[in-house]
Amino acid sequence: MHKEGALCLPVFATFSLAIVFQAQQTARSLGPCSEVKPGAAYKCMDLNLTRLPPDIPNTTQWLDLSYNPLKGLTSNYFSSVPALTFLDLTRCSIEKMEDDAFGSLCNLSVLILTANPLQFVGLGAFHGLTSLLKLVAVETSISSLDSLPIANLTSLQELNLSHNLIASLKLPSFFSRFLFLQSLRLQENKISSIFIGDLDALSSRNLTLELSRNDITFIQPDSFAGVRLQELSLRACFESSASMQAGLWNLSGLHVNKLVLGNYRNIQKLQTFSKPLLDGLCHVHFQEVTLICVKALSDTGSLSACLNNISTVRLLDTDLKFFSDFPRNSRVRHLEISDCPLRQIPALQLSNLEELRVIRITHNRNLADCDDFEGLPNLETLDLSHNKLRCGISWENLMNGTPNLKRLDLSVNLEIKLPPELFGPRKLEYLDLQRTRLEGPGKVPVFLGLANLLYLDISYTDIHIETECPFCGMDRLQVLRMGGNTFEGNQLGNSFKNITQLQVLDISNCGLQQVSPDSLAGLPRLRELNVSNNKLLGLHPVIYECLQALTVLDLHNNQLATLTEEDLKNLPRSLRYLDLSQNLFDCSCGHISFLRWAKEHRDLLQYADGMLCHNPVDLKNSILVNFDLSFCQVSMTTVAVSVVVSLAVVVCLILVYKYYFHLYYMVILLSRDRSSTKKDNTYDAFVIYSSEDQEWVTQELEETLETGIPRFRLCLFYRDFIPGVSIMTNIIKEGFQSSRKVVAVVSAHFLESRWCNFELEIAQSWQLLDSQASLVLIVLEGVDQRAVQRKLGLFRYLRRNTYLVWKDRELNRHLFLRQLRLALLDGKTWTEEELKLMLKD
């Protein structure tokens, strides 16, 4: 039973985190409380409640009542919510807790009582909490461990009593029942002295004891003798270097896996740091030591020789600038230096530590230079991430100096130059270069010597892939992350043709516009593919067909409008995770197959609520999986009628386009004002002719008729048409409607001109519609009669009507002009000014 309780904490922690996340996205309210998860989780924070809300259902498992003035907890206070597993009572002004206050909560795993001024706690207040794993009573004015009646909490794994008034570390005898206790946090209390016997009740050997920020002035010798702990933290516990040195001597006999010493950034009690300071640790059995925020430590030469016999040394946030040689007999296997002002990697000094397995030199703000490591035959992990490195790496030197290197992390630096060497660390399996500008990859193959590499991360390294084989030599590679880089022509090409063992590929945010079918065809074992944040319109169906082992596919934030029926057919059956959110989906009924598939496979789609419609406009930003499919279910009759109507509209549009000018002319004629009995004619005749006959019209018509007696006014397009007005409007309104007659000059050029023939057709129809209109045809000398006959409408008109023939002879010209003047005089009305002008002439 206890073993099951011990396993519950990580499971419950996961559940709690999920609930807290959902709490930020409240779905609806239940009374004054917010319902986080229907029937299971409720947030009632800061609602000025004085009692438990009665409408909270009895199925509730997670309840936050923090910042409410509950004042006191009576017996069986929570009997209405027996299923609770998490209860937060932070700052509820609780002063009194009676017996059996939590009596009905046999399933409760986490209880938080932070910042409640507890004055009375009944001896049986915690009875019934048989499943409690974590109790937080921070800042509750507890003055001693005995004042908290928790003897029955035998399943307890974590007890946090920080920021209280506890003056003694003397553990009550009931602590011997806490077989599963893993964490006892007593930082920032009033503990000043530690005596022999204070920790005798400890039964757990896997305990983390947190005593930081207690002003410890005295530790009785042998008070820790025989005590076994997982971790002991003594940060900011000693007022001076002398008191710390004495205190550490009195830890003699302690068995602890991890020991944490030092200060906090805002609390600096150690003014000096000398070699004897840590000598007392020679009598402590421990595996790891962490020195944190010790600003007085500037040289590793100040470290005690006692640290040479432990496996792990961590120097965090110190003023370490100098790195003295370690003795060659040192047993240090794990060295970590972080957040220090180191300027250069101490490769030479570290060569003495032949037992080193792990080196982590990270987050050092001044570290810009690097050097080749030598004489480290056992080194397996080298982490130089989050520095300011700007240097080159030689694979061959790394192989010679660290022949057993398996993991190399150079991520988040400034610039690393990688050479195209044929040999490198043969056992290297993990290489992380992300967010460090790289020089070399993309132009030439620089990983040729890393034949056993399994994991490579070159994300956001400012690489532009140009070479055909950027990953040559990496036949065993299983994970490749290279998002945030670019490819030649924004196309994937054949960059991955030789890494056939690849299982995870991240090419997100690479500006990709196209992925050819051959690009991924050689990756039959690929399980995860991330092509998000690109400009893809889709993936070719052949790609889906080639990736039948795929379980995760991330396509979010591209430009997909839909997945075709062939895409859906070829999707791998093994797919378990598909992210299509933030694309430009077309939710019109033309993509009904995809819309139906999306609704049916919502469990497969991740972030389905982020799949929004981009088209049509009336559905923009609506959730795709909520699309109403019945909207697209149209009857066959409706379809048939729609097709017929569409065809009819198309035919009408074609006819309108073909006969636009005719229709336009008819509309103008039919809509003109017929109520006027007297037509206001500006011109005597509108002359239709080809521009090739401009000279003849000017000499024989314009000069003769407009200057002779009687005078006639002609409408000529080159002179009388209004600029800026369409030709059609000028022809009809300035030509036909403003002229009594129409004179058509038929020549060889006239017969070939589409505009002239069109104007002639309008003139004939105009003559039919207006009984007063007259059409006078002039056939020039030399017109081919066969050409006239080919113009069927003109041929019929000439056969049925009289027309004038112009010949370039004196007598013929005289007769021609006489007949033309007679035709133009027909129906002409004279103004008084015109009559005076004729008499004068």
MOBELWO-V243789 format. One line per field, one symbol per residue. burial: + if it has 24 or more other ideal C-beta (glycine too) atoms within 12 Angstrom, else -. A space follows every 10 residues. Layout:
burial: ???
This chain:
burial: ----++-++- -+---+--+- --+------+ --+++++--+ +++++-+-+- -++--++--+ ++++++-+-+ -++---++-- ++++++++++ ++++--++-+ +++++-++++ ++++++++-- ++--++++++ ++++++++++ ++--+-++++ ++++++++++ ++++++-+++ ++-++--+++ ++++++++++ +--+---++- ++-+-+++++ ++++++--++ --+++-++++ ++++++++-- +-++++++++ ++++++++++ +++----+++ --+---++-+ +--+++++++ +++++++-++ -+++-+++++ ++++++++++ +-+--+---+ ++++++++++ ++-++++-++ ++++++++++ ++++--+--+ +++--+-+++ +++++++++- +-+++-+++- ++++++++++ ++++++++++ +--++-++++ ++++++++++ ++-+++++++ ++++++++++ +++++-+-++ ++++-+++++ ++++++++-- +++++++++- ++++++++++ ++-+++--++ -++-++++++ ++++++-+++ --++-++-++ -+++++++++ +++---++-+ ++--+-++++ +++++++--- +--++++++- +--+++++-- ++++----+- --+++-+--- ---------- ---------- ---------- +---+--++- ---------- +-++++++++ --+--++--+ ++-+++---+ +++++++--+ +------+-+ ++++++++++ ++++++++++ +----+++++ +++++++--+ --++++++++ --+----+-- +--++-++-- --++++---- -----++--+ +-+++--+-- ---------- -
